[in-house]
Amino acid sequence: MINRWLFTQIDNSALIIFRVFFGFLIAAEAIGAIFTGWITRTMIEPQFTFNFIGLDFLQPLPGNGMYFYFAVMGIFGLLVMVGFKYRWSMLAYTIMWAGVYFMQKSSYNNHYYLLLLLLIMMSVLPAGNYFSIDVKRNPALKKISMPRWCVLAIIAQLWIVYTYASVAKLYPDWLDYSVAKNLMLGRAYYPIIGDLLQGHWAHVSITYFGILFDLLIVPLLLWRRTRLAAFFFSIFFHIFNSIIFQIGIFPYLSLAFTVFFFSKERIHAIFMKKKEFYDKNEVIVPSYKKILIPVAIIWFAIQIVLPVRHWFIPGDVLWTEEGHRMSWRMMLRGRSGITNFYVVDKADPKAERKYINKKDYLSKKQLRTVAAKPDAIWQFAQRLKKIYAEEGKDISVYVKSSVSVNGKKRRPFIDPEVDLANTPWNYFTANPWIIRYDDDKEK
């Protein structure tokens, strides 16, 4: 049963055309980062970046090195698109993108995480076996079919992402439209549509359409009777997101995924008429079966468990941020705060607290991050400790911080009596120096 379900051979037109779309989009992501100024703001202007904790060795290349880094990524993306040295080009882009993703958090985006997962998956899928330079150079590589698990894995990954994105929206601030209102308020200056987006009807529509779309889009695309309508809804939804939220390639990548939901015959007829259509449905059990199944079980177990880890950490994740990343909590909240840092020279007998001017160390984007994100606050304290240590001083760092979530009244966020420079970061449990309140949901 498992063999028939996973290893039945099906036509591979969907995967091949998706590779072309995917290669173009990841090339556009890399090259676009150069010309939109994203690299300048995120990698060049800051003195350092807020890398994922524990990966301190990941810092931008000096000078203009990151421009060349992204240019090389763009080239690898184009090589993926045309299928030249596909596997190596895909792996190279994956490794380089992983470096970018873990190198900085000031521009954190759930879509960047999704892209990393997809890059890993595409690195193992047989997407270069047709309509590629590799096949032209070596016709023995040519295949017109693929095992069914290739499609099932992609659909399962998307289903997990969209389902968690929908469930995460089921909380008061989203359901009372305040999140949508705040999001649209920041787009009031848009020509033509800016005023329309301020209407209550727009906030209600965005709130509930967002929940229903994320929850239902994969099942509706899978069901033949609703597939076409769901596809047109997807076009509207993702183009709207692209215009309003300007979130890079993600809306277009999401549309590209729909090739896996339409019938194999239709995708073949639309995109690859000259290709021989495969319809033999042979069951070919590969030699890698013993590796594939346990790896797939581990992969999807992580995908299911990781987004719910915040339920095992005391406090509301909307407030503490602990367990927020890698959990598909997309556009769920707005955070702002006022955070001041003070250092104390341990050798100073008076032990006076010295105020730190954050602008001396941080870029504008980083200032917003440090104002309200606990891991960035802790990391900046560690950064100050390192800077002063280079001057031969052993210091303590204290923080006075107040934060607002979704426009609510600011409340104290960090225990001002805790020396963050000499306090460890708890990866999997609560950090006690984050102030929790009785009205926070106990996870």
C-alpha positions as CSV (number, residue, x, y, z in Angstrom):
1,M,0.0,0.0,0.0
2,I,2.8,2.4,1.0
3,N,4.7,1.5,-2.1
4,R,1.8,2.2,-4.4
5,W,1.0,5.4,-2.6
6,L,4.5,6.8,-2.6
7,F,6.3,5.2,-5.5
8,T,3.8,5.1,-8.3
9,Q,5.3,6.9,-11.3
10,I,3.4,9.9,-12.5
11,D,4.0,12.5,-15.3
12,N,6.7,15.0,-14.1
13,S,5.5,18.1,-16.1
14,A,4.4,19.9,-13.0
15,L,7.7,19.5,-11.2
16,I,9.7,20.5,-14.3
17,I,7.7,23.7,-15.0
18,F,7.8,24.5,-11.2
19,R,11.6,24.3,-11.4
20,V,11.6,26.9,-14.1
21,F,9.3,29.2,-12.1
22,F,11.2,28.6,-8.9
23,G,14.6,29.2,-10.4
24,F,13.4,32.5,-11.9
25,L,11.9,33.6,-8.6
26,I,14.9,32.8,-6.4
27,A,17.1,34.6,-8.9
28,A,14.8,37.6,-8.7
29,E,14.9,37.4,-4.9
30,A,18.7,37.6,-4.9
31,I,19.1,40.2,-7.6
32,G,16.2,42.3,-6.3
33,A,17.8,42.5,-2.9
34,I,20.7,44.3,-4.5
35,F,18.7,46.9,-6.5
36,T,16.0,47.6,-3.8
37,G,18.6,48.6,-1.2
38,W,17.7,45.6,1.0
39,I,21.3,44.6,1.3
40,T,22.4,48.1,2.0
41,R,19.9,48.6,4.8
42,T,20.3,45.1,6.3
43,M,23.9,44.0,5.7
44,I,26.0,47.1,4.8
45,E,24.9,49.9,7.0
46,P,24.9,48.0,10.4
47,Q,28.1,47.5,12.3
48,F,26.9,43.9,12.9
49,T,23.8,41.9,12.4
50,F,21.5,40.2,14.8
51,N,22.2,36.6,13.8
52,F,20.3,33.6,15.2
53,I,21.6,33.1,18.7
54,G,24.4,30.6,18.8
55,L,25.6,31.4,15.2
56,D,27.7,34.4,16.0
57,F,30.2,33.5,13.3
58,L,27.6,34.4,10.7
59,Q,28.2,38.0,9.9
60,P,28.2,39.9,6.6
61,L,31.2,39.9,4.3
62,P,33.3,43.1,4.7
63,G,33.0,46.1,2.3
64,N,30.8,45.4,-0.7
65,G,31.2,41.6,-0.3
66,M,27.4,41.0,0.2
67,Y,26.6,42.5,-3.1
68,F,28.8,39.9,-4.8
69,Y,27.4,37.2,-2.5
70,F,23.9,38.0,-3.7
71,A,25.0,38.3,-7.3
72,V,26.4,34.8,-7.1
73,M,23.1,33.6,-5.6
74,G,21.2,35.2,-8.5
75,I,23.4,33.3,-10.9
76,F,22.8,30.0,-9.2
77,G,19.0,30.8,-9.3
78,L,19.2,31.2,-13.1
79,L,21.2,28.0,-13.4
80,V,18.4,26.2,-11.5
81,M,15.9,27.7,-13.9
82,V,17.7,26.5,-17.0
83,G,18.7,23.2,-15.3
84,F,22.5,23.5,-15.6
85,K,24.3,21.4,-13.0
86,Y,20.9,21.4,-11.3
87,R,21.6,19.6,-8.1
88,W,24.8,21.5,-7.4
89,S,23.3,24.8,-8.3
90,M,20.3,24.1,-6.1
91,L,22.5,23.0,-3.2
92,A,24.7,26.1,-3.6
93,Y,21.8,28.5,-3.5
94,T,20.3,26.6,-0.5
95,I,23.6,26.9,1.5
96,M,24.0,30.6,0.6
97,W,20.4,31.4,1.5
98,A,20.7,29.5,4.8
99,G,23.7,31.8,5.6
100,V,21.6,34.9,4.8
101,Y,18.6,33.6,6.8
102,F,20.5,32.8,9.9
103,M,22.8,35.8,9.6
104,Q,20.2,38.5,10.4
105,K,16.8,38.9,12.1
106,S,16.2,42.6,11.7
107,S,14.4,41.8,8.4
108,Y,13.0,38.5,9.6
109,N,10.1,37.2,7.5
110,N,8.3,33.9,7.8
111,H,8.5,33.7,4.0
112,Y,12.3,33.6,4.2
113,Y,12.0,30.5,6.4
114,L,9.5,28.9,4.0
115,L,11.9,29.6,1.1
116,L,14.7,27.8,3.1
117,L,12.5,24.7,3.5
118,L,11.6,24.7,-0.1
119,L,15.2,25.1,-1.2
120,I,16.1,22.0,0.9
121,M,13.2,20.0,-0.6
122,M,14.0,21.1,-4.2
123,S,17.6,20.0,-3.7
124,V,16.5,16.4,-3.4
125,L,13.6,16.4,-5.9
126,P,14.4,15.2,-9.5
127,A,13.5,18.5,-11.1
128,G,16.3,18.6,-13.6
129,N,15.5,15.5,-15.5
130,Y,13.7,17.2,-18.4
131,F,13.8,20.6,-20.2
132,S,17.2,21.3,-18.9
133,I,20.8,21.9,-20.1
134,D,21.8,18.9,-18.1
135,V,19.6,16.6,-20.2
136,K,20.8,18.2,-23.4
137,R,24.4,17.5,-22.4
138,N,23.6,14.0,-21.1
139,P,20.4,12.5,-22.7
140,A,20.7,9.5,-20.3
141,L,19.4,11.8,-17.5
142,K,16.1,12.4,-19.4
143,K,12.9,11.2,-17.6
144,I,9.3,11.9,-18.2
145,S,8.0,10.6,-14.9
146,M,8.7,10.9,-11.2
147,P,7.5,9.1,-8.0
148,R,4.3,10.4,-6.5
149,W,5.9,11.3,-3.2
150,C,7.5,14.3,-4.9
151,V,4.1,16.0,-5.2
152,L,2.8,14.7,-1.9
153,A,5.7,16.1,0.0
154,I,5.2,19.6,-1.5
155,I,1.5,19.6,-0.9
156,A,1.9,18.3,2.7
157,Q,4.4,21.1,3.4
158,L,2.1,23.8,2.0
159,W,-0.9,22.4,4.0
160,I,1.1,22.6,7.2
161,V,2.1,26.2,6.5
162,Y,-1.4,27.4,5.6
163,T,-3.2,25.6,8.4
164,Y,-0.9,27.0,11.1
165,A,-1.2,30.5,9.6
166,S,-5.0,30.2,9.8
167,V,-5.1,28.8,13.4
168,A,-2.7,31.5,14.6
169,K,-5.1,34.2,13.6
170,L,-7.8,32.9,16.0
171,Y,-7.1,35.3,18.8
172,P,-8.9,38.4,20.0
173,D,-6.8,41.2,18.4
174,W,-7.2,39.6,15.0
175,L,-10.9,38.8,15.4
176,D,-11.8,42.3,16.5
177,Y,-10.2,43.7,13.4
178,S,-7.6,45.8,15.3
179,V,-4.7,44.1,13.5
180,A,-6.2,44.6,10.1
181,K,-7.0,48.2,11.0
182,N,-3.4,48.9,12.1
183,L,-2.0,47.2,9.0
184,M,-4.1,49.2,6.7
185,L,-3.5,52.5,8.6
186,G,0.1,52.2,7.5
187,R,-1.0,52.0,3.9
188,A,-3.3,55.1,3.9
189,Y,-0.9,57.0,1.7
190,Y,-1.3,54.5,-1.2
191,P,-2.8,56.2,-4.2
192,I,-6.3,55.3,-5.2
193,I,-6.8,52.3,-2.8
194,G,-5.3,53.9,0.4
195,D,-8.6,55.5,1.5
196,L,-10.6,52.4,0.6
197,L,-8.4,50.3,2.9
198,Q,-9.4,52.5,5.9
199,G,-13.0,51.4,5.8
200,H,-14.5,49.1,8.4
201,W,-15.7,46.7,5.6
202,A,-12.1,46.4,4.4
203,H,-10.9,45.5,7.9
204,V,-13.6,42.9,8.3
205,S,-12.9,41.4,4.9
206,I,-9.2,41.2,5.4
207,T,-9.7,39.6,8.8
208,Y,-12.0,36.8,7.9
209,F,-10.9,36.2,4.3
210,G,-7.4,35.8,5.7
211,I,-8.5,33.1,8.1
212,L,-10.7,31.2,5.6
213,F,-8.2,31.4,2.8
214,D,-5.4,30.0,4.8
215,L,-7.6,27.3,6.2
216,L,-9.3,26.2,3.1
217,I,-7.1,27.0,0.1
218,V,-5.3,23.6,0.0
219,P,-8.4,21.4,0.4
220,L,-10.2,23.5,-2.2
221,L,-7.4,23.2,-4.7
222,L,-7.3,19.4,-4.1
223,W,-11.0,19.0,-4.8
224,R,-11.6,19.0,-8.6
225,R,-15.0,20.7,-8.3
226,T,-13.7,23.8,-6.4
227,R,-10.2,23.9,-7.9
228,L,-10.7,26.5,-10.6
229,A,-12.6,28.9,-8.3
230,A,-9.9,28.4,-5.6
231,F,-7.2,29.2,-8.2
232,F,-8.9,32.5,-9.2
233,F,-9.3,33.4,-5.5
234,S,-5.6,32.6,-5.1
235,I,-4.7,35.0,-7.9
236,F,-6.7,37.8,-6.2
237,F,-5.4,37.0,-2.7
238,H,-1.7,36.9,-3.6
239,I,-1.8,39.8,-6.0
240,F,-3.5,41.9,-3.3
241,N,-0.8,40.8,-0.8
242,S,1.9,41.7,-3.3
243,I,0.6,45.2,-3.8
244,I,-0.4,46.0,-0.3
245,F,2.3,44.3,1.8
246,Q,5.2,44.2,-0.8
247,I,6.5,40.8,0.4
248,G,8.8,40.0,-2.4
249,I,8.5,36.8,-4.4
250,F,6.2,34.9,-1.9
251,P,2.8,35.7,-3.6
252,Y,4.1,34.6,-7.0
253,L,5.8,31.5,-5.5
254,S,2.5,30.6,-4.0
255,L,0.8,30.9,-7.3
256,A,3.5,28.7,-8.9
257,F,2.6,26.0,-6.4
258,T,-0.8,25.6,-8.0
259,V,0.8,23.5,-10.8
260,F,0.9,20.6,-8.3
261,F,-2.9,20.7,-7.8
262,F,-4.2,20.7,-11.3
263,S,-4.5,17.4,-13.2
264,K,-1.3,16.1,-14.7
265,E,-3.0,16.1,-18.1
266,R,-3.9,19.8,-17.9
267,I,-0.4,20.9,-16.8
268,H,1.2,18.9,-19.6
269,A,-1.2,20.3,-22.2
270,I,-0.7,23.9,-21.1
271,F,3.1,24.0,-20.5
272,M,4.7,21.0,-22.2
273,K,2.7,19.9,-25.3
274,K,5.9,18.7,-27.0
275,K,6.8,16.4,-24.1
276,E,5.7,12.8,-24.2
277,F,3.0,12.3,-21.5
278,Y,3.5,9.5,-19.0
279,D,0.5,7.5,-18.0
280,K,1.7,4.0,-17.3
281,N,1.4,4.3,-13.5
282,E,4.2,1.9,-12.8
283,V,5.2,1.2,-9.2
284,I,9.0,1.4,-9.0
285,V,10.4,1.0,-5.5
286,P,13.7,2.9,-5.3
287,S,16.8,1.8,-3.5
288,Y,16.5,4.9,-1.3
289,K,13.2,3.8,0.2
290,K,14.8,2.9,3.6
291,I,16.3,6.4,3.8
292,L,13.4,8.4,2.4
293,I,10.6,7.2,4.8
294,P,12.4,7.8,8.1
295,V,13.8,11.2,6.9
296,A,10.3,12.2,5.7
297,I,8.8,11.2,9.1
298,I,11.4,13.3,11.0
299,W,11.0,16.2,8.6
300,F,7.2,16.5,8.9
301,A,7.3,15.7,12.6
302,I,9.5,18.8,13.1
303,Q,7.2,20.8,10.8
304,I,4.2,19.9,12.9
305,V,5.8,20.2,16.4
306,L,8.0,23.3,15.9
307,P,5.1,25.8,15.4
308,V,3.3,24.8,18.6
309,R,6.4,25.0,20.9
310,H,5.2,28.3,22.4
311,W,2.3,26.4,24.1
312,F,4.9,24.9,26.4
313,I,6.5,28.2,27.4
314,P,4.8,30.3,30.1
315,G,3.3,33.5,28.9
316,D,1.6,34.8,25.7
317,V,3.8,34.4,22.7
318,L,2.4,37.7,21.4
319,W,4.0,39.4,24.4
320,T,7.1,37.3,25.1
321,E,8.0,36.5,21.4
322,E,9.3,33.1,22.7
323,G,8.4,30.6,20.1
324,H,7.3,33.1,17.5
325,R,9.8,32.5,14.8
326,M,9.4,29.4,12.5
327,S,5.8,29.0,13.5
328,W,3.9,30.6,10.6
329,R,2.6,33.5,12.7
330,M,2.3,35.8,9.8
331,M,1.4,39.5,10.2
332,L,-0.3,38.8,13.5
333,R,0.9,41.7,15.5
334,G,2.6,45.0,15.6
335,R,5.2,45.7,18.3
336,S,6.7,49.0,19.3
337,G,8.7,50.0,22.4
338,I,11.1,52.2,24.2
339,T,14.2,50.4,25.4
340,N,17.2,52.0,27.1
341,F,20.5,50.4,27.9
342,Y,22.7,51.2,30.9
343,V,26.2,49.8,31.6
344,V,28.0,49.6,34.9
345,D,31.7,49.2,35.2
346,K,32.2,46.5,37.8
347,A,35.5,48.0,38.8
348,D,33.8,51.3,39.6
349,P,33.3,51.5,43.3
350,K,30.4,54.0,42.8
351,A,28.7,51.6,40.3
352,E,26.9,54.3,38.5
353,R,24.8,53.4,35.5
354,K,25.9,54.9,32.3
355,Y,23.3,55.5,29.6
356,I,24.1,54.0,26.2
357,N,23.2,56.0,23.0
358,K,22.0,53.1,20.8
359,K,22.4,55.2,17.6
360,D,26.2,54.9,18.1
361,Y,25.9,51.2,17.5
362,L,22.7,50.4,15.6
363,S,21.1,51.2,12.2
364,K,17.6,52.6,12.0
365,K,16.2,49.2,11.2
366,Q,18.1,47.6,14.1
367,L,16.8,50.4,16.5
368,R,13.3,49.3,15.8
369,T,14.2,45.6,16.4
370,V,16.0,46.3,19.7
371,A,13.1,48.4,20.9
372,A,10.7,45.5,21.3
373,K,12.3,42.1,20.5
374,P,13.7,40.2,23.6
375,D,16.4,38.2,21.8
376,A,17.7,41.3,20.1
377,I,17.7,43.1,23.4
378,W,19.8,40.3,25.0
379,Q,22.1,40.1,22.0
380,F,22.8,43.9,22.1
381,A,23.7,43.5,25.8
382,Q,26.1,40.8,24.8
383,R,27.5,43.1,22.1
384,L,28.1,45.9,24.6
385,K,29.8,43.5,26.9
386,K,32.2,42.4,24.1
387,I,32.9,46.0,23.0
388,Y,33.8,47.1,26.6
389,A,35.8,43.9,27.1
390,E,38.0,45.0,24.2
391,E,38.7,48.1,26.2
392,G,39.7,46.0,29.2
393,K,36.4,46.6,31.1
394,D,34.1,44.1,32.7
395,I,30.6,45.5,32.7
396,S,27.1,44.7,33.6
397,V,24.2,45.8,31.3
398,Y,20.8,46.7,32.6
399,V,17.7,47.5,30.4
400,K,14.7,49.6,31.0
401,S,12.1,48.7,28.5
402,S,8.3,49.2,27.8
403,V,6.5,47.6,24.9
404,S,3.2,48.0,23.2
405,V,1.6,45.1,21.2
406,N,-1.1,46.0,18.6
407,G,-1.3,49.6,19.7
408,K,-2.2,48.8,23.3
409,K,-0.8,50.7,26.3
410,R,2.9,50.1,26.8
411,R,3.9,48.0,29.8
412,P,7.3,47.2,31.3
413,F,8.9,44.4,29.4
414,I,12.4,43.7,30.8
415,D,13.3,43.3,34.5
416,P,15.5,46.4,35.0
417,E,17.5,44.7,37.8
418,V,18.8,41.8,35.7
419,D,22.3,42.0,34.3
420,L,21.7,40.9,30.8
421,A,25.4,40.9,29.9
422,N,25.9,38.1,32.3
423,T,22.6,36.2,31.9
424,P,22.4,33.1,29.7
425,W,19.8,32.8,26.9
426,N,17.3,30.0,27.4
427,Y,16.7,28.4,24.0
428,F,13.8,26.1,24.9
429,T,12.4,27.5,28.1
430,A,11.1,30.9,29.4
431,N,13.7,33.6,30.0
432,P,12.8,34.9,33.5
433,W,13.9,38.4,32.9
434,I,11.0,39.0,30.5
435,I,8.2,40.4,32.6
436,R,5.0,38.3,32.4
437,Y,1.6,39.4,33.5
438,D,-1.4,37.6,35.0
439,D,-3.6,38.5,32.0
440,D,-1.2,36.8,29.6
441,K,-2.4,33.5,28.3
442,E,-0.6,30.7,30.1
443,K,0.8,28.4,27.4
